[in-house]
Amino acid sequence: MIYNGVDFDTYFKNYPDKNGYFGKYGGVYIEPELKAAMAEITESYFTICKSRKFISDLRRIRKEFQGRPTPISHLERLSASLGNVQLYAKREDLNHSGAHKLNHCMGEALLAKYMGKKKVIAETGAGQHGVALATAAAYFGLECDIYMGSVDIKKQAPNVARMKILGANVVEVTHGLATLKEAVDAAFEAYAREYKDSIYCIGSVLGPHPFPMMVRDFQSVVGIEAREQFVEMTGELPDAVVACVGGGSNAAGMFAGFLNDPVDIYGIEPLGRGPKLGDHAASLMYGEEGIMHGFNSIMLKDEKGEPAPVYSVASGLDYPSSGPEHAFLHDLGRVKYDVIDDEETIDAFFRLSRMEGIIPAIESAHAVAYGIKLAKQMGTGSVLINLSGRGDKDMDYVIENYGIRDIK
Ligand SMILES: *Cc1c(COP(=O)(O)O)cnc(C)c1O
């Protein structure tokens, strides 16, 4: 399928190009000594991860450890309450450790093992990526250093406990605002010192090349499985596919299965409290081109041109940019990006819990809310929602801030 001049039959061969660009987005904007480390990872990725042995190892791990394939559930009661459109959910909440993040962490850690590295290094904000990587490190017997701001360490006590139980070393970052941005800087500094024995594992389709490509490729298992399962269940393709977009990894994985199909694709960003800068994290909707954290993409900037403060009820979505591939697909128009605010998200959170017996992550509830909206607009057809994770981690927060909501 050719869309606005881009041939999606050969898309994954051509995007990113060999320098890591999706159109004008992506690239490698880092210090020279780290460029060598990135080149080593890129080179290893193309030789090791395309080898038959790596592919069969990863396939076995996905099945025997992660519990893949995750199912697709037909959301029958929710659909019936809205009209004739049928809603379906790809159940990444049932992936081991409760979200899609383990899909790329297992891939990255297996690559580390093949490369002979002893350690994986990463930053974490809310702790979800740290927990997924600590899980992968434990499985492979790798050391694991997770950099985390002291503010986040206090806020995310259960995830800090999980990481420690899994054997990870949680490194406290105390300078600046002591949150995600400082943790990213500290983790990169550590990596620059230690790259001979370690590998950096990013949490989404972000950062310098090859990470946006590598994470997308490891996450594409979601979309590939989903397409096959959906066709088997219903005899046809879905009319629409929906996923939430923070950095964009669960969306990139899901979309990878459907980019070359006549399917409408929607990426949903968090509108938070509203469209004023600082009240949301809808970078593709309201942002502009810029470079941060080693790559060129669309981002939210403050008046000085620095990454702007962002907010969302979902801590996994509050990042001031999105992966370069999303910026590219946005400009191309192949994926439509739209927003859902906190209120609509919380409503969808309770609606899915009450009507289907599935408590979604607040991040995933953004996609559910948009699926509900689409169902009301479309009248007929089908919508496949990527349910990126389960809501156990959000329980206390929701009860404390919203109480138990009645659904109308
Ligand atoms: C981290 C997270 C997200 C956001 O990350 P993406 O890279 O945008 O997918 C979404 N859902 C869940 C459950 C998460 O843990």
The ligand as a MOL file (V3000), in Angstrom:
LIG
                    3D

  0  0  0     0  0            999 V3000
M  V30 BEGIN CTAB
M  V30 COUNTS 15 15 0 0 0
M  V30 BEGIN ATOM
M  V30 1 C 4.9370 2.7780 30.1250 0
M  V30 2 C 3.5620 2.4620 29.7530 0
M  V30 3 C 2.9340 3.1020 28.6690 0
M  V30 4 C 3.5840 4.2100 27.8750 0
M  V30 5 O 4.7070 3.8610 27.1570 0
M  V30 6 P 4.7220 3.7510 25.5750 0
M  V30 7 O 6.1590 3.6680 25.2490 0
M  V30 8 O 4.0650 4.9850 25.0320 0
M  V30 9 O 3.9710 2.5380 25.2040 0
M  V30 10 C 1.6510 2.7120 28.3110 0
M  V30 11 N 1.0010 1.7460 29.0140 0
M  V30 12 C 1.5600 1.1270 30.0710 0
M  V30 13 C 0.7810 0.0900 30.7830 0
M  V30 14 C 2.8510 1.4660 30.4860 0
M  V30 15 O 3.4030 0.8490 31.5400 0
M  V30 END ATOM
M  V30 BEGIN BOND
M  V30 1 1 1 2
M  V30 2 1 2 3
M  V30 3 2 2 14
M  V30 4 1 3 4
M  V30 5 2 3 10
M  V30 6 1 4 5
M  V30 7 1 5 6
M  V30 8 2 6 7
M  V30 9 1 6 8
M  V30 10 1 6 9
M  V30 11 1 10 11
M  V30 12 2 11 12
M  V30 13 1 12 13
M  V30 14 1 12 14
M  V30 15 1 14 15
M  V30 END BOND
M  V30 END CTAB
M  END
